[in-house]
Amino acid sequence: MNLSAQQGDITKITTDGIIVSLCEEAERNGVPTSALVQVDKLLSGAISALLDNRAMKGKAREVVVVPTLGKLPSRMVAVCGLGRTGQVTSDSVRDAAAEGARALRKMGCKSIATPLLGTGAEGIEVGESARAITEGILLGLYEFTKYKASETTEVEDVTILTTPEVRLDAVSTSVDEGIVLSESTCLARDMGNEPSNYMTPTRMAEMSLDLASKYGLAASVIERDEMETLGMGALLAVARGSAEPPKFIKLSHSRGSVGTAHMALVGKGITFDSGGISIKPSEGMSDMKGDMAGGASVIAAMCAIARMGLNTNVTGLIPATENLPGGKAFKPGDIIRAMNGKSIEIISTDAEGRLALADALSYANKNGMSPLIDIATLTGACKVALGSLYSGVFSNDEALVGRFMDASVRAGEKMWRMPLPEEYKEMNSSPVADVKNVGNRYGGAITAALFVGEFAGGTPWIHVDIAGTGDTTKDGGATVKGATGVPVRTLYELVKGAS
């Protein structure tokens, strides 16, 4: 798809479809956008009729497509809601652009144009609007069709129009950043949507090396023999039941001050999770191909960081393996030892992701990386607590987590801070080892985070549980069915803020 910004008039551009927007109750408050007014006038009041007849209210994610009947050079107009007047954000713009683009694609539109949405009366900055529109259209039109024979209409050209008084170079810069972040997010989505017979640990490592070469990252892969030398007993235990060899992927971007510690982004890379000996129910097990979403998000974020040339030091660590039952698989009751020397009693082999993270965080600590941010589809308990809209965030450092939460707001990815009470640590205590890998039934997301935190030690650390947000079952705004790519954009914003 070709996506660019240029100066122009939305009523005069020749294209298949155009997008205009309005706010809820706009007809009563008198603040429709100028583009909407111009288009409505040329359509002889067709959009006003929608409002008068309550066929549209301007609610967030609402969209109605109106044919122009030859009254405009464009064939179709998607009228998109931005939500309540005075409450419009870049998220509103992102979702409106996504809904509008999808609606026009359904009508066979291959070329789309849109003015800057949410600027003017709603006060969104032009660069912020341009980036949000770019992300909304690219993310909203995403489809994973690699294995389907049928073809769908593809949008080939998107133009974001600005007025003469707006600096086109500033808008183009925001568009370029939006393209990079959208493509990186879609990379994570592609990886998460791949079947597990394709997205194996080996393939994940090969992709990482190819991407590193393409975007100028330093890359290496630690193989099983070296893992054994390093003492990665937790990751190796998870890998024992699979015929697929484990891989420990390392990607580094070094453009910060010499001697400055590397921030570590650690992503869980379980390319298929059967639960191991503590096997999962068959219903829904096919979704476990997405248990590497954390690892995919780190790989994709590292690509975005490199492509944008951020002046900072950051390393991505991805422990990748399958978790399967078998004659050599680790078992409940086993005691294993992580890289940092801590012994772990295995209560459930289905609590394997935290074991892979244990060795990855230990590796980061041993190599002086700081701060540490780990991303994982870790617990169903987090999804029970927060549903499918919010990722759970746990941290041992107030300043760091404050910056992370601010980054999530800028990125438009919803996060919720969760507690880490010291009193819950006893739930992870073991009579035969330093720690056990599962607490009791209640507070499962918290006890899992506390377990992971044992291997972060005193280093500033954030744990992000994306069990509820790593994929979705329906389209909505810039999110589409399947893998979501969360939290690629938040990780980028966090690192950008530190550069």
N, C-alpha and C positions, 0 to 999 in steps of 0.2 A: 504494500500500500504506500502511495505517495501522500505524505501529509506535510503541509506547509502553511505559512502565514503570508498574507499579502493585503495591501490596501484595496478597498473596493466597497461596493454597495450591494447589500444582500438582495435588493429588489431587482438588480440588473445583471447579476451573474448567471451565466448559462450553466446549469448543472441539473442532475436528476432530482435532487431533493435538498431542501434547506431546513435548518433548525432555528426556531425562535422560542423565546421563553416568556413566562409570566409568573407572577407570584399569586398565592392564594388570596382571594378577596381583592385582587388588583383593581377590578372594575369599580369597587366601592371606594377604595383608597386613592384612586386616581394615579397609580404609579406603574402603568404598563411600560415596557421597554419601548424605546423609539423604533427599533427594528420591527417589533410587533405591530405598532401603530401604522407604520408604512405598509407592511405586508397586508394588514387587515383592510386598509383603505383600498389597495389595489384589488383585493378579493371581494370588494363590495360588502364588507362587514361580516364575512363568513365566520371569522374568529369571534367577533362580538356576539354573533348569534349563538355560538357554542356556550359562551358565558351567560348570556341572557336566559338560555334554556336549561342552564345547569348541567349541560352535557360535559362540561369541564370546569374545574374549580381552581386549577393551578397548584394542586397538592404536589408534594415531593414525589418524584418518580412517576407522575401521571403524564401520559402522552396521548395525543389525538393527532392522526394524520389527515390532512385536508388536501384534496386535489386542487390544483390551481386553475384547471380548465382553460389553459392558454392565457390567463391574465398576468402571468409572470413567466420569465424565461425558464424557471425551474418547473418540474412536473408535479412535485409534491412538497407540502409543508408539514413538518412535524412540530406541533405546538407542545412544548414541554413545561411541566410545572417545576418551580423552584422551591415550593413550600411557602410558609407564612412570611409576609412582608416584614422586613427588619430582622429576620432570623436566617437569612441566606448565607451559606458558607461555601468554601471551595468544595466541600463534600457534596453540597446541593448541586453545584455546577457540574461536578464530575458525574454524578448519577443522572442528571438531566441529559447531558451529552450522550451518555451510554444508552439511555432509554430511547432517545431520539434517533440515534444511529441504527439501533436494532430495528426500530419500527420502520425506518426508511429502507433498510436492507430487505425486510419482509415484503416490501412493495416493489422490489426489483431494482432499487436505486444503486447504481455503481459509482456515482460521484455525489458528494455531499459538501455543502458549504454552511458555515455558521458564523454569526457575529460573535464577538466576545460576550459571554453570558455573565450576568450578575454584577456587571460594572455599573456605572451611573448611579441610580438611586440606591441600589443595594450596597454599593461601596466596596466591591471586590476589586483589588488591584488588577491592572490589566495583565501583568505577568502571571499572577496567581490564577487568573481566569484562563489564560492561554494554556498553562500547564495542566490545569484541571480538565479542560476540554480535551486536550490531547490524550491524557490518561483515560478519561471516560470513554472516548471513542475507541481507542486501541484495546483497552481492557474489556469494554462492553461488547465488542465485536469478536472477541476471541472464541475460537472453536477448536476442539481437538478432533480432527477428522482423518488422522493419518491412516487408520485401518478401515475406513468406510469407502465403499465403491461409489456411492451417490455423491453428486456435486451440488453445492449450494451457491447462491449468488454471492460474489465477493465484492466488497466495496474497494474500488481501486484508487480513488482519489478523494482526499479531504482537504478543504481549504478553510482556514480560519481568517475571517475578514476583519480588518481594523479600519478605523477612520483616519483621515489625514493628520489629525492632531496627535495621534498616538505614535510613539517611536517604534518603527517596525523592527529594528534590530533587537530591542529589548524583548519584544514579543517573540521573535524568532529564537532567541536564547532560551526562553522558557519552554517553547515548543520542543526544542532539541533535548532539553533535560527531561521533559515529559516522555519523549520517544524512548530515550535510554531506559528510564525507569519502567515504562510499560513493557518494552521488549524483555527486560530482565525479569519482570514479574511473570510474563508469559513463558519465559524459559523455565522458571520454577514450576509453573502450571504444567507445561509439557512433560517435565520429568515426573511430576506427581501423577499424571494421567497415564503414563506408560504402564503397560502390564509388567508384572514382576518377572516374567520369563525374558523380558527384554531389558528392563532396568535392574540389572543385577549389580552387586558391588563392583564387579570388574568393569561393567559398562559405565557405571557412575564415575569410576576413576578415569577411564579413557576419555569420557566427555570433559572431565575437569582439566585434564592435561591439554586437550584440544582447545578449550576455551582460554586456558592460561596462555597458550602460545598465541592465540588470536588477539588477546587484549593486553598482553604484556605483564602477566602475573608470574611470579616465581612459583613453581609447582613441584611437588614430589609425592610419592605414594609409598607408605611404609607397608611392607608385606609381612606375612605371618611370622617368618623366621625372626625378623627384626622386632616384631611385637613381643615375641617370646623373650628376646634379649632385654628389651625394655621393661619386661615384667607386666605387660598388659593382660593380666589374668582375667579381668572382668570381661573385656571385649572378646577375648579368645574363648571364654566359657560360652558366651552366647553363640559364637560361630561354630561350636563343635558339632552341632546336629546337622549342619548343611554341607553338601558337597561343594558349594560355592565358596571360594576362598575369601576371607575378610580383607578389606582394604582400609587403610587409615590415610585419608587424603589431606594434604596440606597445601593451601594457596596463600601466597603472601604478596602484599602491596606495600612497598617501602618508599614513600615519598615525603615522609616527615623528617623532623630533625634527627640527625645522627645521634644515637645513644638513647633516643626516646623509646620507651617500651611499646611493643605491639599490642594493640587491643586484640583480643581473641574473640572471634565469632565461632561458636561451636554448634554444629547441627547434627542432630540424631539422624543416622542414615540406615535405618532398618528397612531394607528393600522389600522384605515380606515378613510379616509377623504372624505365625500360626499360633503363638503362645508357647511353642515348644512342648515339653512334657505336660505342662499345665495348659492343655490345648483349649483354644477358644471354641465356642459353638460354631457350627458350620454356617449358620445364618449371618450374613454380613462379613464373613471372613474375606471375601473377595476385595473388600475395601481396604484390607490391610496392605495392599500394594502401596498405599499412600503413607506408610509409617516412616518413610524417608523424607517427608515434607520439610522437616527442620533442616536436614542436610541440603535439600534442593534450594531452600531459601538462602542459605549461607553461600552456596556456590553462585547463585544468581546475584546476590547482593555484592559479592566480591567482583563480579563482572561489571556491575554498574559503577562501583567505586573506581575501578581501573579505567573504564571508558570515560568517566568524567574527570579523571586525573586529580582526585582529591589529594591535598598535601597532608598526608598523615600516614602512620604506620599501622597496618591492620593485617591480621592473619586469620584465615578460615580453616577450621579443623573439622573434618567430617569422618567419624568412625562408621564404616559401612559394613553391614553383614546381613545375612538372613537369620531368622530365628525359627528353626524347624525341629521336630522330634526326630529321633533316630537312635541307633545303638550307641553312638558316642555322645549324645546330647547331655548337657548338664541337667541335674535333677533337683527337685525340692529336697532340702536337707543337706545339700552339698555346702561346703565352705570353700570359697575362692578368695584370692588375694588380688587387690587392685594395684595399679602401678605405684601408688604412693605408700604401699605397704599395709594399708588397712585390710583386715579380713572381713568377709561378707558372708553371712548365712543366707542361703537361698530359701525363701519361703515359697515363692512362685516364680517359675521360669517365664511367666507372662509379664513380669516386671523387669524386662530386659533392657529397655531403652535407657533407664537410669544407670545400668551397669556399663553400657557403652559410653555414656557421658562421664562416668566416674573416671575412666582411663583417659578420656580426652581432656578433661579439666586438670587431671594430675599432670598430663604432658604439658599443658599450657603453663601451669604453675612451675614445673621443673625448668622450663625455658624462659621464665621471667616475664611472661605475658601479663598485661593488665590494662584495663579491666577485662573481666570475662563475661560474655553474654552467651548463654546457651538457649537454643531453640529446639523444642521437641513436641511431637504429638505424644504426650507422656501419659495422661490419665483420663479415663472416662469420668472420674470424679470431678475434674475441672469443667467438663461439658455439662455435667449435672448441675454444678454450681452456677455457671455463667451462661449456659446455652451456647448458641452457635454464632453469636455476634461479637463476643468479647473474648480476647485471649487473656489468660491469667498471668500476672506479672509478680514475681517474688524477688526480693533483693535484700542484701545485707548492707547497702550503702545508700543513704538518703540523697546525697547530691547526684550520684549516678542515676538512680531511678527517676529523679526529677527530670534530668535531661532526656532520659528515654521516653518518659510519658509525654513530654513536650514534642519530641520527635514523632511520636505516634499520632499526635493531633495534626501536625503539619502534613504527615503522610496520608491521613484519612483512614488509618487502620485502628479499630477500636480495641483498647486495652483497659484492664481493670487491675488495680493494685490489690494484692492479696496479702494476708498477714503471715508472718513466720514466727510464731510464738515458741519461745524456748521450752515451755512446758510440754509441747508435743513431741519433743525429741525422744522422750522416754518410750514412745510408741515404736521407735525404730531400734530400741536396745535389744541385744541378743544375749542369751546366757552362755553362748559358745563362741561368739565372734565379736569383733568390734562393733558391728552394726548388722542389721538384717535388711533385706531389700524390700520388705513390705511392712507397713504399720498395721493398725487394725482397720476395721471397716469404715470408720468415720474420719472425716478430714483427710481423705486419701490424696487430694492434690497437694495439701500442705505437707503431709509426711513424706510424700515423694520429693517435693522441693527441698525439704530438710535433708533428706538422704543425699540428693545431688550436692547440696551446699557443703556437706562433709568433705567433698573433694575440691571445692573451691577454696577452702580454708579461710584465711583472713584477707584474701585478695578481694577488692571490690567486684561484686558479681551480681548478675541479673539472670534469672531463669524465667523463660517465657513458655508457658504451656499452651500449645495451639491445637490441642485435641479437638476442640469444638469449632475452630476457625480454619483449620487446614484444608477442609473441603466443604462443599455445600451441595444441597440437593436441588436447588432451583436458581434461576436467574433473578437478579435484583440489582438495579443500578449498574455499577462497574464490576460487580461480581457475577460470574456465570457458573452454571452447574459444573461440578467437578472440583479439581484442585484449585485453590484460590491464589496461591503465591504469597500468602501472608507469612512473615512480615518483611518482605524484601524492601519495601519502600521505607519502613520505619528504621531498619538497620542502616540503610543509606543515609537517612536524615540524621541519625545519631552520629555516624562517622563524619558526615559533612560538618556537623556542628562542632566536632573536635578538631577539624582541620584548620 
